[in-house]
Amino acid sequence: MSEAWTRKEGKNPSGGLNAKGRASYKGGTLRPPVSAKQAKKSPTAAGRRKSFCARMSGMKSKLTSAKTANDPNSRINKSLRKWDC
């Protein structure tokens, strides 16, 4: 069976991966999303959030169809909302 991060059980319904999905990812250590509120407390978290938002916003415009980009329930839009992008 494939890793949890590729299946529904490893995905958070509100966007991104849940703890089980992050734990099953073998390519490195994944950390949970950083919201705008959390970013105000830590400059490291703020930099991570800024980098993620810039990278994913670019992916949204370049690598998705117009239908996916405008769908509020697409994985990329849920992820961007979770990070407060």
Secondary structure by P-SEA (a helix, b strand, c coil): ccccccccccccccccccaaaaaacccccccccccaaaaaacaaaaaaaaaaaaaaaaaaacccccccccccccaaaaaaaaacc
